[in-house]
């Protein structure tokens, strides 16, 4: 059963007809999230809360347009589809696999649109919802077009929706939609910074992307692991170097790099981090923007020891927060994205054997958008590719007494790995996590003898990378 919800009028953009999109906003895919609540919510209250949320985020009820190379969202105040499904004879765990954040297939819990639907210059909604009512649970599926904003923008939208559902005021400031448009980079800047946007180097016609990703996933399986908060705290206490303020995410990434390096001949020599620059002080940044304030941060060539890897990652992140460096990089990236998309192509994020791509959400508390169920709200999303490393806060766990308990400080990690490496990686994660572990040479790993003197020198400190 399909319902429709329109923004409450007047919206915060009542005097505007469009929201213009710079090149760096043009991520033309959907993000799919599912929130699982341990109770049945009221449909009419949800619709009313959504109407109020769209009043603050009216671009989500708009239409994506491209005219003569100019990209924008037309503020049409179009009604948003809310697909309602009753599955009262089932439980959510009939679809969800355990309580891992990353799930293999969330499609039964998401609202689907025709396969040939095109959000560009059409009527395809930029956001869709599906409410699935199980026996004692409700799943809220959200499909969010990335031009509306990054993970932080989506989180704030969802959290605001949760607050309105509870008849509470939003905790986040009213978003702004002012976007900075950079001039095209000079030839010198483009030459210097183009290598730093390597994720944008491969582009193909839209129709070819599906086959490209299907080919890239051949022979790759998703690997998942959970690190407890106590493990991270203990390792932090034992392994602080004092040389540089590292973070948990820096060292968690470094640890996974060394694990991969024990299992394949070609070592990981570069890490790219999807980092937010919302908190950088610069005239072209508004922390509250409903848009994409993200940058892929590329490390220099990595050393082989764990502390050195973590330090190299931290150095690259610090460098990316220099306002002038950031402006040059965003100018180059924005120009590249705009030029590519206006040529009828889009980006293929090709995996590389010697590169780990990190997209951390570990500083975002997705479960805090709980719609009145603060203890047992869970969050799920999906998607993996080779060496694409995705950490999230772990979901709460239900005890034998029926009470929900948080996994304080615990982090779920997910990464696509070659099938032939998966069991070996899991063995290492299960058996060599203690900071004082002594590695023995692995007869199955040709690089282990080279790396052995450098491994397990240091581990984790707390990370706020994904929210900074």
KOLTI-364606 format. One record per residue (C-alpha): residue in three letters; residue number from 1; x, y, z. Coordinates in steps of 0.5 Angstrom, whole numbers, plus 2048, in hexadecimal, padded with zeros to 3 digits. Each point is the difference from the previous one (the first is absolute). Layout:
N
tiza=ALA&zaba=NUM&u=X&v=Y&w=Z
...
//
This chain:
468
tiza=UNK&zaba=1&u=800&v=800&w=800
tiza=UNK&zaba=2&u=803&v=807&w=7FE
tiza=UNK&zaba=3&u=7FF&v=806&w=804
tiza=UNK&zaba=4&u=803&v=807&w=7FE
tiza=UNK&zaba=5&u=802&v=806&w=804
tiza=UNK&zaba=6&u=801&v=807&w=7FE
tiza=UNK&zaba=7&u=804&v=805&w=804
tiza=UNK&zaba=8&u=7FD&v=804&w=805
tiza=UNK&zaba=9&u=7FF&v=807&w=7FD
tiza=UNK&zaba=10&u=803&v=805&w=800
tiza=UNK&zaba=11&u=807&v=7FD&w=7FF
tiza=UNK&zaba=12&u=807&v=803&w=803
tiza=UNK&zaba=13&u=801&v=802&w=7F8
tiza=UNK&zaba=14&u=7F9&v=802&w=7FE
tiza=UNK&zaba=15&u=803&v=806&w=7FD
tiza=UNK&zaba=16&u=805&v=7FC&w=7FC
tiza=UNK&zaba=17&u=7FE&v=7FC&w=7F9
tiza=UNK&zaba=18&u=807&v=7FC&w=800
tiza=UNK&zaba=19&u=806&v=7FD&w=804
tiza=UNK&zaba=20&u=806&v=801&w=7FB
tiza=UNK&zaba=21&u=805&v=7FA&w=801
tiza=UNK&zaba=22&u=807&v=801&w=7FF
tiza=UNK&zaba=23&u=804&v=7FA&w=7FD
tiza=UNK&zaba=24&u=803&v=7FD&w=806
tiza=UNK&zaba=25&u=7F8&v=7FF&w=802
tiza=UNK&zaba=26&u=7FF&v=7FC&w=7FA
tiza=UNK&zaba=27&u=800&v=7F9&w=803
tiza=UNK&zaba=28&u=7FB&v=7FD&w=7FC
tiza=UNK&zaba=29&u=7FE&v=7F9&w=804
tiza=UNK&zaba=30&u=7FB&v=7FE&w=805
tiza=UNK&zaba=31&u=802&v=7FF&w=808
tiza=UNK&zaba=32&u=7FC&v=7FA&w=803
tiza=UNK&zaba=33&u=7FF&v=800&w=807
tiza=UNK&zaba=34&u=7FB&v=7FC&w=805
tiza=UNK&zaba=35&u=7FE&v=802&w=807
tiza=UNK&zaba=36&u=7FD&v=7FA&w=804
tiza=UNK&zaba=37&u=7FC&v=802&w=806
tiza=UNK&zaba=38&u=7FE&v=7FB&w=806
tiza=UNK&zaba=39&u=7F9&v=802&w=7FF
tiza=UNK&zaba=40&u=7FA&v=802&w=7FB
tiza=UNK&zaba=41&u=800&v=808&w=7FF
tiza=UNK&zaba=42&u=7FA&v=804&w=7FE
tiza=UNK&zaba=43&u=7FF&v=801&w=7F8
tiza=UNK&zaba=44&u=7FD&v=807&w=801
tiza=UNK&zaba=45&u=805&v=802&w=805
tiza=UNK&zaba=46&u=805&v=7FE&w=7FB
tiza=UNK&zaba=47&u=7FD&v=804&w=7FA
tiza=UNK&zaba=48&u=7FF&v=806&w=804
tiza=UNK&zaba=49&u=807&v=800&w=803
tiza=UNK&zaba=50&u=803&v=7FF&w=7F9
tiza=UNK&zaba=51&u=7FC&v=806&w=7FD
tiza=UNK&zaba=52&u=803&v=804&w=805
tiza=UNK&zaba=53&u=807&v=7FE&w=7FF
tiza=UNK&zaba=54&u=7FF&v=801&w=7F8
tiza=UNK&zaba=55&u=7FE&v=807&w=802
tiza=UNK&zaba=56&u=807&v=801&w=803
tiza=UNK&zaba=57&u=803&v=7FC&w=7FA
tiza=UNK&zaba=58&u=7FC&v=802&w=7FA
tiza=UNK&zaba=59&u=805&v=7FE&w=7FB
tiza=UNK&zaba=60&u=7FF&v=7F8&w=802
tiza=UNK&zaba=61&u=7F9&v=802&w=7FD
tiza=UNK&zaba=62&u=803&v=803&w=7FA
tiza=UNK&zaba=63&u=802&v=7FD&w=7F9
tiza=UNK&zaba=64&u=807&v=7FF&w=7FD
tiza=UNK&zaba=65&u=801&v=805&w=7FA
tiza=UNK&zaba=66&u=806&v=801&w=7FB
tiza=UNK&zaba=67&u=7FF&v=805&w=7FB
tiza=UNK&zaba=68&u=806&v=803&w=7FB
tiza=UNK&zaba=69&u=805&v=7FD&w=805
tiza=UNK&zaba=70&u=7FD&v=803&w=806
tiza=UNK&zaba=71&u=7FE&v=7FB&w=806
tiza=UNK&zaba=72&u=7FA&v=802&w=805
tiza=UNK&zaba=73&u=7FB&v=7FD&w=804
tiza=UNK&zaba=74&u=7F9&v=803&w=7FE
tiza=UNK&zaba=75&u=7FC&v=802&w=806
tiza=UNK&zaba=76&u=7F9&v=7FD&w=7FE
tiza=UNK&zaba=77&u=7FE&v=7FD&w=807
tiza=UNK&zaba=78&u=7FE&v=7FA&w=7FD
tiza=UNK&zaba=79&u=7FD&v=7FB&w=804
tiza=UNK&zaba=80&u=804&v=7FA&w=803
tiza=UNK&zaba=81&u=7FE&v=7F9&w=7FF
tiza=UNK&zaba=82&u=800&v=7FC&w=806
tiza=UNK&zaba=83&u=7FF&v=7F8&w=7FF
tiza=UNK&zaba=84&u=7FC&v=7FD&w=805
tiza=UNK&zaba=85&u=801&v=7F8&w=801
tiza=UNK&zaba=86&u=7FD&v=7FC&w=805
tiza=UNK&zaba=87&u=804&v=7F9&w=802
tiza=UNK&zaba=88&u=7FC&v=7FF&w=807
tiza=UNK&zaba=89&u=801&v=7F9&w=7FF
tiza=UNK&zaba=90&u=808&v=800&w=800
tiza=UNK&zaba=91&u=805&v=804&w=804
tiza=UNK&zaba=92&u=806&v=804&w=7FD
tiza=UNK&zaba=93&u=805&v=7FB&w=801
tiza=UNK&zaba=94&u=7FD&v=7FC&w=7FB
tiza=UNK&zaba=95&u=803&v=805&w=7FB
tiza=UNK&zaba=96&u=806&v=803&w=804
tiza=UNK&zaba=97&u=806&v=7FC&w=802
tiza=UNK&zaba=98&u=802&v=800&w=807
tiza=UNK&zaba=99&u=801&v=807&w=802
tiza=UNK&zaba=100&u=806&v=802&w=7FC
tiza=UNK&zaba=101&u=7FF&v=807&w=7FD
tiza=UNK&zaba=102&u=802&v=7FE&w=7F9
tiza=UNK&zaba=103&u=7FB&v=7FC&w=7FD
tiza=UNK&zaba=104&u=801&v=7FC&w=7FA
tiza=UNK&zaba=105&u=7F9&v=801&w=7FD
tiza=UNK&zaba=106&u=7FB&v=806&w=803
tiza=UNK&zaba=107&u=7FC&v=800&w=7FA
tiza=UNK&zaba=108&u=7FA&v=7FD&w=803
tiza=UNK&zaba=109&u=800&v=806&w=805
tiza=UNK&zaba=110&u=800&v=805&w=7FB
tiza=UNK&zaba=111&u=7FC&v=804&w=7FB
tiza=UNK&zaba=112&u=801&v=7FE&w=7F9
tiza=UNK&zaba=113&u=7FF&v=804&w=7FA
tiza=UNK&zaba=114&u=800&v=7FE&w=7F8
tiza=UNK&zaba=115&u=807&v=7FE&w=7FE
tiza=UNK&zaba=116&u=800&v=805&w=7FA
tiza=UNK&zaba=117&u=7FE&v=805&w=805
tiza=UNK&zaba=118&u=805&v=806&w=7FF
tiza=UNK&zaba=119&u=800&v=806&w=805
tiza=UNK&zaba=120&u=804&v=805&w=7FB
tiza=UNK&zaba=121&u=7FA&v=804&w=7FD
tiza=UNK&zaba=122&u=7FB&v=7FB&w=802
tiza=UNK&zaba=123&u=7FB&v=7FF&w=805
tiza=UNK&zaba=124&u=803&v=7FB&w=804
tiza=UNK&zaba=125&u=800&v=802&w=808
tiza=UNK&zaba=126&u=807&v=801&w=803
tiza=UNK&zaba=127&u=7FE&v=7FD&w=806
tiza=UNK&zaba=128&u=7FB&v=7FA&w=801
tiza=UNK&zaba=129&u=7FE&v=7FD&w=807
tiza=UNK&zaba=130&u=7FD&v=7F9&w=801
tiza=UNK&zaba=131&u=7FD&v=7FE&w=807
tiza=UNK&zaba=132&u=800&v=7F8&w=801
tiza=UNK&zaba=133&u=7FC&v=7FE&w=806
tiza=UNK&zaba=134&u=802&v=7FA&w=803
tiza=UNK&zaba=135&u=7FD&v=7FC&w=806
tiza=UNK&zaba=136&u=803&v=805&w=806
tiza=UNK&zaba=137&u=805&v=804&w=7FB
tiza=UNK&zaba=138&u=800&v=805&w=7FB
tiza=UNK&zaba=139&u=805&v=801&w=7FB
tiza=UNK&zaba=140&u=801&v=807&w=7FD
tiza=UNK&zaba=141&u=803&v=800&w=7F9
tiza=UNK&zaba=142&u=803&v=806&w=7FD
tiza=UNK&zaba=143&u=803&v=801&w=7F9
tiza=UNK&zaba=144&u=804&v=807&w=800
tiza=UNK&zaba=145&u=803&v=803&w=7F9
tiza=UNK&zaba=146&u=807&v=802&w=802
tiza=UNK&zaba=147&u=7FF&v=807&w=7FD
tiza=UNK&zaba=148&u=7FC&v=801&w=806
tiza=UNK&zaba=149&u=806&v=800&w=804
tiza=UNK&zaba=150&u=805&v=7FB&w=803
tiza=UNK&zaba=151&u=7FF&v=7FB&w=806
tiza=UNK&zaba=152&u=800&v=806&w=805
tiza=UNK&zaba=153&u=7FA&v=804&w=7FC
tiza=UNK&zaba=154&u=7FC&v=7F9&w=800
tiza=UNK&zaba=155&u=802&v=7FF&w=807
tiza=UNK&zaba=156&u=7FD&v=806&w=802
tiza=UNK&zaba=157&u=7FA&v=800&w=7FC
tiza=UNK&zaba=158&u=7FE&v=7F9&w=803
tiza=UNK&zaba=159&u=802&v=802&w=807
tiza=UNK&zaba=160&u=7FB&v=806&w=7FF
tiza=UNK&zaba=161&u=7FB&v=7FC&w=7FD
tiza=UNK&zaba=162&u=800&v=7FC&w=807
tiza=UNK&zaba=163&u=800&v=806&w=804
tiza=UNK&zaba=164&u=7FA&v=802&w=7FD
tiza=UNK&zaba=165&u=7FD&v=7F9&w=800
tiza=UNK&zaba=166&u=801&v=801&w=808
tiza=UNK&zaba=167&u=7FD&v=807&w=800
tiza=UNK&zaba=168&u=807&v=803&w=802
tiza=UNK&zaba=169&u=803&v=806&w=7FD
tiza=UNK&zaba=170&u=806&v=7FE&w=7FB
tiza=UNK&zaba=171&u=807&v=7FF&w=803
tiza=UNK&zaba=172&u=804&v=803&w=7FA
tiza=UNK&zaba=173&u=800&v=807&w=7FD
tiza=UNK&zaba=174&u=7FB&v=801&w=7FA
tiza=UNK&zaba=175&u=804&v=7FF&w=7FA
tiza=UNK&zaba=176&u=803&v=805&w=7FB
tiza=UNK&zaba=177&u=800&v=7FE&w=7F9
tiza=UNK&zaba=178&u=805&v=805&w=7FE
tiza=UNK&zaba=179&u=805&v=7FD&w=7FC
tiza=UNK&zaba=180&u=807&v=803&w=7FE
tiza=UNK&zaba=181&u=802&v=800&w=7F8
tiza=UNK&zaba=182&u=807&v=7FF&w=7FF
tiza=UNK&zaba=183&u=804&v=803&w=7FA
tiza=UNK&zaba=184&u=803&v=7FB&w=7FB
tiza=UNK&zaba=185&u=807&v=7FF&w=803
tiza=UNK&zaba=186&u=806&v=803&w=7FC
tiza=UNK&zaba=187&u=804&v=7FB&w=7FC
tiza=UNK&zaba=188&u=805&v=800&w=806
tiza=UNK&zaba=189&u=7FB&v=7FE&w=805
tiza=UNK&zaba=190&u=7FD&v=7FB&w=7FC
tiza=UNK&zaba=191&u=807&v=7FC&w=7FE
tiza=UNK&zaba=192&u=801&v=800&w=807
tiza=UNK&zaba=193&u=7FA&v=7FE&w=803
tiza=UNK&zaba=194&u=7FD&v=7FB&w=7FB
tiza=UNK&zaba=195&u=804&v=7FA&w=802
tiza=UNK&zaba=196&u=7FD&v=801&w=807
tiza=UNK&zaba=197&u=7F9&v=7FF&w=7FE
tiza=UNK&zaba=198&u=802&v=7F9&w=7FD
tiza=UNK&zaba=199&u=7F9&v=7FE&w=801
tiza=UNK&zaba=200&u=7FD&v=804&w=7FB
tiza=UNK&zaba=201&u=805&v=7FE&w=7FA
tiza=UNK&zaba=202&u=7FC&v=7FA&w=7FE
tiza=UNK&zaba=203&u=7F9&v=802&w=7FC
tiza=UNK&zaba=204&u=7FB&v=7FC&w=7FC
tiza=UNK&zaba=205&u=7FA&v=801&w=7FD
tiza=UNK&zaba=206&u=7FA&v=7FF&w=805
tiza=UNK&zaba=207&u=7FD&v=7FA&w=7FC
tiza=UNK&zaba=208&u=807&v=7FD&w=801
tiza=UNK&zaba=209&u=801&v=801&w=807
tiza=UNK&zaba=210&u=7FC&v=7FA&w=803
tiza=UNK&zaba=211&u=804&v=7FB&w=7FC
tiza=UNK&zaba=212&u=806&v=803&w=802
tiza=UNK&zaba=213&u=7FE&v=7FF&w=808
tiza=UNK&zaba=214&u=7FE&v=7F9&w=7FE
tiza=UNK&zaba=215&u=807&v=7FE&w=7FD
tiza=UNK&zaba=216&u=803&v=804&w=806
tiza=UNK&zaba=217&u=7FC&v=7FB&w=805
tiza=UNK&zaba=218&u=802&v=7FA&w=7FD
tiza=UNK&zaba=219&u=804&v=7FC&w=805
tiza=UNK&zaba=220&u=7FF&v=804&w=806
tiza=UNK&zaba=221&u=7FC&v=7FF&w=806
tiza=UNK&zaba=222&u=7FE&v=805&w=806
tiza=UNK&zaba=223&u=804&v=7FF&w=806
tiza=UNK&zaba=224&u=7FD&v=802&w=807
tiza=UNK&zaba=225&u=803&v=801&w=807
tiza=UNK&zaba=226&u=7FF&v=803&w=806
tiza=UNK&zaba=227&u=805&v=804&w=805
tiza=UNK&zaba=228&u=7FD&v=801&w=807
tiza=UNK&zaba=229&u=801&v=806&w=804
tiza=UNK&zaba=230&u=804&v=7FD&w=805
tiza=UNK&zaba=231&u=805&v=7FD&w=7FB
tiza=UNK&zaba=232&u=801&v=807&w=7FD
tiza=UNK&zaba=233&u=801&v=803&w=807
tiza=UNK&zaba=234&u=805&v=7FB&w=802
tiza=UNK&zaba=235&u=804&v=801&w=7F9
tiza=UNK&zaba=236&u=7FF&v=807&w=801
tiza=UNK&zaba=237&u=803&v=800&w=807
tiza=UNK&zaba=238&u=806&v=7FC&w=7FE
tiza=UNK&zaba=239&u=802&v=802&w=7F9
tiza=UNK&zaba=240&u=800&v=808&w=800
tiza=UNK&zaba=241&u=806&v=802&w=7FD
tiza=UNK&zaba=242&u=800&v=807&w=803
tiza=UNK&zaba=243&u=803&v=802&w=7F9
tiza=UNK&zaba=244&u=7FA&v=803&w=7FD
tiza=UNK&zaba=245&u=7F9&v=800&w=802
tiza=UNK&zaba=246&u=7FD&v=7FA&w=7FC
tiza=UNK&zaba=247&u=7F9&v=7FE&w=800
tiza=UNK&zaba=248&u=7FC&v=7F9&w=801
tiza=UNK&zaba=249&u=7FE&v=801&w=7F8
tiza=UNK&zaba=250&u=808&v=801&w=7FE
tiza=UNK&zaba=251&u=802&v=7FA&w=804
tiza=UNK&zaba=252&u=7FA&v=7FC&w=7FE
tiza=UNK&zaba=253&u=802&v=801&w=7F9
tiza=UNK&zaba=254&u=807&v=7FF&w=801
tiza=UNK&zaba=255&u=7FF&v=7F9&w=804
tiza=UNK&zaba=256&u=7FB&v=7FE&w=7FA
tiza=UNK&zaba=257&u=806&v=802&w=7FB
tiza=UNK&zaba=258&u=805&v=7FB&w=803
tiza=UNK&zaba=259&u=7FB&v=7FB&w=801
tiza=UNK&zaba=260&u=7FF&v=800&w=7F8
tiza=UNK&zaba=261&u=807&v=801&w=7FF
tiza=UNK&zaba=262&u=801&v=7F9&w=804
tiza=UNK&zaba=263&u=7FB&v=7FD&w=7FB
tiza=UNK&zaba=264&u=802&v=802&w=7F9
tiza=UNK&zaba=265&u=807&v=801&w=7FC
tiza=UNK&zaba=266&u=7FE&v=807&w=7FE
tiza=UNK&zaba=267&u=800&v=805&w=806
tiza=UNK&zaba=268&u=7FB&v=805&w=801
tiza=UNK&zaba=269&u=804&v=806&w=7FF
tiza=UNK&zaba=270&u=7FB&v=806&w=800
tiza=UNK&zaba=271&u=7FA&v=802&w=804
tiza=UNK&zaba=272&u=7FA&v=804&w=7FE
tiza=UNK&zaba=273&u=7FC&v=803&w=805
tiza=UNK&zaba=274&u=7F9&v=803&w=7FF
tiza=UNK&zaba=275&u=800&v=806&w=805
tiza=UNK&zaba=276&u=7FB&v=805&w=801
tiza=UNK&zaba=277&u=803&v=807&w=800
tiza=UNK&zaba=278&u=7FA&v=804&w=804
tiza=UNK&zaba=279&u=804&v=802&w=806
tiza=UNK&zaba=280&u=806&v=803&w=7FC
tiza=UNK&zaba=281&u=800&v=808&w=801
tiza=UNK&zaba=282&u=7FF&v=803&w=7F9
tiza=UNK&zaba=283&u=7FC&v=805&w=7FC
tiza=UNK&zaba=284&u=7FD&v=7FB&w=7FB
tiza=UNK&zaba=285&u=7FE&v=7FB&w=806
tiza=UNK&zaba=286&u=7F9&v=800&w=803
tiza=UNK&zaba=287&u=800&v=7FA&w=806
tiza=UNK&zaba=288&u=7F8&v=800&w=7FF
tiza=UNK&zaba=289&u=800&v=7FF&w=7F9
tiza=UNK&zaba=290&u=7FB&v=7FB&w=7FD
tiza=UNK&zaba=291&u=805&v=7FE&w=7FB
tiza=UNK&zaba=292&u=806&v=7FC&w=7FF
tiza=UNK&zaba=293&u=806&v=802&w=804
tiza=UNK&zaba=294&u=804&v=7FA&w=7FF
tiza=UNK&zaba=295&u=807&v=7FF&w=7FD
tiza=UNK&zaba=296&u=804&v=7FA&w=7FE
tiza=UNK&zaba=297&u=807&v=801&w=804
tiza=UNK&zaba=298&u=806&v=7FC&w=7FD
tiza=UNK&zaba=299&u=806&v=7FE&w=804
tiza=UNK&zaba=300&u=807&v=800&w=7FE
tiza=UNK&zaba=301&u=803&v=7F9&w=7FE
tiza=UNK&zaba=302&u=7FF&v=7FC&w=807
tiza=UNK&zaba=303&u=806&v=7FD&w=804
tiza=UNK&zaba=304&u=7FF&v=7F9&w=802
tiza=UNK&zaba=305&u=800&v=801&w=808
tiza=UNK&zaba=306&u=7F9&v=801&w=803
tiza=UNK&zaba=307&u=802&v=806&w=804
tiza=UNK&zaba=308&u=803&v=803&w=7F9
tiza=UNK&zaba=309&u=7FA&v=7FF&w=7FC
tiza=UNK&zaba=310&u=7FB&v=803&w=806
tiza=UNK&zaba=311&u=805&v=806&w=800
tiza=UNK&zaba=312&u=800&v=801&w=7F8
tiza=UNK&zaba=313&u=7F8&v=7FF&w=800
tiza=UNK&zaba=314&u=800&v=806&w=806
tiza=UNK&zaba=315&u=805&v=804&w=7FC
tiza=UNK&zaba=316&u=7FC&v=800&w=7FA
tiza=UNK&zaba=317&u=7F9&v=802&w=803
tiza=UNK&zaba=318&u=804&v=806&w=804
tiza=UNK&zaba=319&u=802&v=802&w=7F9
tiza=UNK&zaba=320&u=7F9&v=800&w=7FD
tiza=UNK&zaba=321&u=7FE&v=804&w=805
tiza=UNK&zaba=322&u=804&v=806&w=7FE
tiza=UNK&zaba=323&u=7FB&v=805&w=7FD
tiza=UNK&zaba=324&u=804&v=802&w=7FA
tiza=UNK&zaba=325&u=802&v=7F9&w=7FF
tiza=UNK&zaba=326&u=7F9&v=7FE&w=800
tiza=UNK&zaba=327&u=7FD&v=805&w=7FC
tiza=UNK&zaba=328&u=805&v=7FE&w=7FA
tiza=UNK&zaba=329&u=7FE&v=7F9&w=801
tiza=UNK&zaba=330&u=7F9&v=802&w=800
tiza=UNK&zaba=331&u=800&v=804&w=7FA
tiza=UNK&zaba=332&u=804&v=7FB&w=7FC
tiza=UNK&zaba=333&u=7FB&v=7FA&w=802
tiza=UNK&zaba=334&u=7FA&v=805&w=7FF
tiza=UNK&zaba=335&u=802&v=801&w=7F9
tiza=UNK&zaba=336&u=802&v=7F9&w=7FE
tiza=UNK&zaba=337&u=7F9&v=7FE&w=803
tiza=UNK&zaba=338&u=7FC&v=805&w=7FC
tiza=UNK&zaba=339&u=804&v=7FF&w=7FA
tiza=UNK&zaba=340&u=7FF&v=7F8&w=800
tiza=UNK&zaba=341&u=7F9&v=800&w=801
tiza=UNK&zaba=342&u=7FE&v=805&w=7FB
tiza=UNK&zaba=343&u=804&v=7FC&w=7FB
tiza=UNK&zaba=344&u=7FB&v=7FA&w=802
tiza=UNK&zaba=345&u=804&v=7FC&w=804
tiza=UNK&zaba=346&u=801&v=7FE&w=807
tiza=UNK&zaba=347&u=805&v=7FE&w=805
tiza=UNK&zaba=348&u=802&v=7F8&w=801
tiza=UNK&zaba=349&u=804&v=800&w=807
tiza=UNK&zaba=350&u=804&v=7FA&w=7FD
tiza=UNK&zaba=351&u=803&v=7FC&w=806
tiza=UNK&zaba=352&u=808&v=7FF&w=800
tiza=UNK&zaba=353&u=804&v=7FB&w=803
tiza=UNK&zaba=354&u=805&v=804&w=804
tiza=UNK&zaba=355&u=7FB&v=806&w=802
tiza=UNK&zaba=356&u=7FB&v=7FF&w=806
tiza=UNK&zaba=357&u=7FA&v=805&w=7FF
tiza=UNK&zaba=358&u=7FD&v=802&w=807
tiza=UNK&zaba=359&u=7F9&v=803&w=801
tiza=UNK&zaba=360&u=7FF&v=800&w=808
tiza=UNK&zaba=361&u=7F9&v=802&w=803
tiza=UNK&zaba=362&u=803&v=7FE&w=807
tiza=UNK&zaba=363&u=7FF&v=807&w=803
tiza=UNK&zaba=364&u=7F9&v=800&w=7FE
tiza=UNK&zaba=365&u=7FB&v=7FD&w=805
tiza=UNK&zaba=366&u=7FA&v=7FE&w=7FA
tiza=UNK&zaba=367&u=7FD&v=7FD&w=806
tiza=UNK&zaba=368&u=7FE&v=806&w=803
tiza=UNK&zaba=369&u=7FB&v=801&w=7FB
tiza=UNK&zaba=370&u=7FB&v=7FC&w=804
tiza=UNK&zaba=371&u=7F9&v=802&w=7FF
tiza=UNK&zaba=372&u=7FF&v=7FF&w=808
tiza=UNK&zaba=373&u=804&v=7FA&w=801
tiza=UNK&zaba=374&u=806&v=802&w=802
tiza=UNK&zaba=375&u=803&v=7F9&w=803
tiza=UNK&zaba=376&u=7FE&v=7FB&w=7FA
tiza=UNK&zaba=377&u=801&v=804&w=7FA
tiza=UNK&zaba=378&u=804&v=7FD&w=7FB
tiza=UNK&zaba=379&u=803&v=803&w=7F9
tiza=UNK&zaba=380&u=802&v=7FC&w=7FA
tiza=UNK&zaba=381&u=803&v=802&w=7F9
tiza=UNK&zaba=382&u=803&v=7FC&w=7FB
tiza=UNK&zaba=383&u=805&v=7FF&w=7FA
tiza=UNK&zaba=384&u=807&v=7FE&w=800
tiza=UNK&zaba=385&u=806&v=800&w=7FA
tiza=UNK&zaba=386&u=807&v=7FD&w=801
tiza=UNK&zaba=387&u=804&v=804&w=805
tiza=UNK&zaba=388&u=7FB&v=805&w=802
tiza=UNK&zaba=389&u=800&v=800&w=807
tiza=UNK&zaba=390&u=7FA&v=803&w=804
tiza=UNK&zaba=391&u=800&v=800&w=808
tiza=UNK&zaba=392&u=7F9&v=802&w=803
tiza=UNK&zaba=393&u=7FE&v=800&w=808
tiza=UNK&zaba=394&u=7FD&v=7F9&w=801
tiza=UNK&zaba=395&u=7F9&v=7FF&w=802
tiza=UNK&zaba=396&u=7FD&v=7FF&w=807
tiza=UNK&zaba=397&u=7FF&v=7F9&w=802
tiza=UNK&zaba=398&u=7FA&v=7FC&w=803
tiza=UNK&zaba=399&u=801&v=7FC&w=806
tiza=UNK&zaba=400&u=7FD&v=7FA&w=802
tiza=UNK&zaba=401&u=7FC&v=804&w=805
tiza=UNK&zaba=402&u=7FD&v=804&w=7FA
tiza=UNK&zaba=403&u=804&v=806&w=802
tiza=UNK&zaba=404&u=804&v=804&w=7FB
tiza=UNK&zaba=405&u=807&v=802&w=801
tiza=UNK&zaba=406&u=805&v=805&w=7FC
tiza=UNK&zaba=407&u=806&v=7FD&w=7FE
tiza=UNK&zaba=408&u=804&v=806&w=803
tiza=UNK&zaba=409&u=806&v=802&w=7FC
tiza=UNK&zaba=410&u=7FF&v=7FA&w=7FB
tiza=UNK&zaba=411&u=801&v=800&w=7F9
tiza=UNK&zaba=412&u=7FE&v=7FC&w=7FA
tiza=UNK&zaba=413&u=804&v=800&w=7FA
tiza=UNK&zaba=414&u=7FF&v=7FD&w=7F9
tiza=UNK&zaba=415&u=804&v=800&w=7FA
tiza=UNK&zaba=416&u=800&v=7FC&w=7F9
tiza=UNK&zaba=417&u=806&v=7FB&w=800
tiza=UNK&zaba=418&u=802&v=7FB&w=7FB
tiza=UNK&zaba=419&u=7FD&v=7F9&w=801
tiza=UNK&zaba=420&u=806&v=7FC&w=801
tiza=UNK&zaba=421&u=803&v=805&w=805
tiza=UNK&zaba=422&u=7FA&v=801&w=804
tiza=UNK&zaba=423&u=801&v=7FA&w=805
tiza=UNK&zaba=424&u=807&v=802&w=801
tiza=UNK&zaba=425&u=7FE&v=807&w=802
tiza=UNK&zaba=426&u=7FB&v=7FD&w=805
tiza=UNK&zaba=427&u=805&v=7FC&w=803
tiza=UNK&zaba=428&u=805&v=806&w=801
tiza=UNK&zaba=429&u=7FA&v=804&w=803
tiza=UNK&zaba=430&u=7FE&v=7FA&w=805
tiza=UNK&zaba=431&u=807&v=7FE&w=802
tiza=UNK&zaba=432&u=805&v=806&w=800
tiza=UNK&zaba=433&u=7FC&v=806&w=803
tiza=UNK&zaba=434&u=803&v=801&w=806
tiza=UNK&zaba=435&u=805&v=805&w=800
tiza=UNK&zaba=436&u=806&v=7FC&w=803
tiza=UNK&zaba=437&u=7FF&v=7FB&w=7FB
tiza=UNK&zaba=438&u=806&v=7FD&w=7FC
tiza=UNK&zaba=439&u=7FF&v=7FE&w=7F9
tiza=UNK&zaba=440&u=803&v=7FA&w=7FD
tiza=UNK&zaba=441&u=802&v=7FF&w=7F9
tiza=UNK&zaba=442&u=7FA&v=7FE&w=7FC
tiza=UNK&zaba=443&u=802&v=7FB&w=7FB
tiza=UNK&zaba=444&u=7FA&v=802&w=7FB
tiza=UNK&zaba=445&u=802&v=807&w=800
tiza=UNK&zaba=446&u=806&v=802&w=7FC
tiza=UNK&zaba=447&u=800&v=807&w=803
tiza=UNK&zaba=448&u=800&v=7FE&w=807
tiza=UNK&zaba=449&u=808&v=7FF&w=801
tiza=UNK&zaba=450&u=801&v=807&w=7FE
tiza=UNK&zaba=451&u=7FA&v=803&w=804
tiza=UNK&zaba=452&u=801&v=7FC&w=806
tiza=UNK&zaba=453&u=805&v=805&w=804
tiza=UNK&zaba=454&u=7FB&v=806&w=7FF
tiza=UNK&zaba=455&u=7FA&v=7FD&w=802
tiza=UNK&zaba=456&u=7FC&v=801&w=806
tiza=UNK&zaba=457&u=804&v=806&w=803
tiza=UNK&zaba=458&u=7F9&v=804&w=801
tiza=UNK&zaba=459&u=7F9&v=801&w=800
tiza=UNK&zaba=460&u=7FA&v=804&w=801
tiza=UNK&zaba=461&u=7FE&v=807&w=802
tiza=UNK&zaba=462&u=7F9&v=803&w=800
tiza=UNK&zaba=463&u=7FE&v=802&w=7F9
tiza=UNK&zaba=464&u=7FB&v=806&w=7FE
tiza=UNK&zaba=465&u=803&v=800&w=7F9
tiza=UNK&zaba=466&u=7F9&v=7FF&w=7FC
tiza=UNK&zaba=467&u=7FD&v=806&w=804
tiza=UNK&zaba=468&u=805&v=805&w=7FF
//
